[in-house]
Amino acid sequence: MNDSVKFIFRTLLKVPIIILVSYFIFNIFAFAFTYFRLLGFSYVAMQTVVENNFIPPEEAQTLQNYLDSLETSIVSNLQVGCDTNTSNDAASGGAAMDLDGGENVRVQYGTPVTVTVSARYTWVFPLVNTMATGPDDSAHADGLEYNENSNNNIVISYTVPGLKYYPDLS
């Protein structure tokens, strides 16, 4: 009888450990999978910026549509953008031409442009309900607020030179 009780308690101890290890392995695999998908996407965004010296509006919409297709319950807030030195715009006598009033401006040959791809990865824990109940992702169904280190857990950023020559940007 004593051996059967030990077996039961060992089994009861093994089950939560197996569950925790399984969730840990799943989180590591899912995070790596998401990171490498975004890394590949960042190369596409970087190539677009290198070719055009900014992200054209139609390209930006195409890139954002692809990012929206990658969104899942554990990966959210996917964004792509480029940033130039805004003091370098044509109104200030610089080489950039502001096309949409924001940070996404067309710049002259050789001007550095920073391309950023970011996403928020939500870690999955056993027996914790992390479903968002409202527009604020930090409000969860169980009423608890979870501390987040940042709004974007995965941030991939490159600074690239513009390669296309625009004679109209003197």
Number of C-alpha atoms within 10 A of each C-alpha: 5 6 7 9 10 11 11 11 10 11 11 11 11 11 11 12 11 11 13 13 12 12 16 16 12 14 18 12 12 17 18 12 12 17 18 12 12 21 18 11 18 22 15 13 24 26 15 18 26 22 15 19 30 29 25 17 12 9 14 18 12 12 20 16 11 13 20 14 9 14 14 11 11 16 18 19 16 21 16 20 20 22 18 22 17 17 12 18 19 16 12 10 10 16 21 26 20 17 13 11 8 10 15 26 24 27 29 26 19 14 18 19 24 18 26 18 23 23 22 18 22 18 15 16 13 11 6 10 13 21 14 15 13 10 7 8 16 18 16 17 14 12 12 11 11 11 7 10 7 8 14 17 15 19 17 17 17 16 17 17 18 20 17 15 14 14 8 8 15 11
